[in-house]
Amino acid sequence: MKLSVVVLEGPYTHEASDSAYNLIQAALKKGHEINGVFFYHDGVYNVTKFMEPPQDDRHISRRWMELGEKGIDIVVCIAAGLRRGIVDKIQTSNVRISGLGQLAKMILESDRVIVFGD
């Protein structure tokens, strides 16, 4: 099954980012294909250079970068990033900055779209 994931919540505040990441890991282990991950609304904060968590805590941004290294399409909504003033602070390695057209394309190419957050 081909899945796309949309993350609407920021890191560390809610479980949306962790749940999305864990679902992707489980889906990959079961042999499913991840078409892409789209970060929208406050979800854009998940892939910023701002993150410096304590050593004993998970590094959410790094997790997403590692998924990108595995070939999963990591996409950040440019409009959401611009509204939050962080476009220049988004991780650029393994992350694409794009618009809602990319989300529409991901939806059309997927069997299921799973949304995390409000």
Secondary structure, DSSP 8 states (H G I E B T S, - for coil): -EEEEEE-S-TTTSSHHHHHHHHHHHHHHTT-EEEEEEE-GGGGGGGBTT----TTS--HHHHHHHHHHTT--EEEEHHHHHHTT-GGGB--TT-EEE-HHHHHHHHHT-SEEEEE--
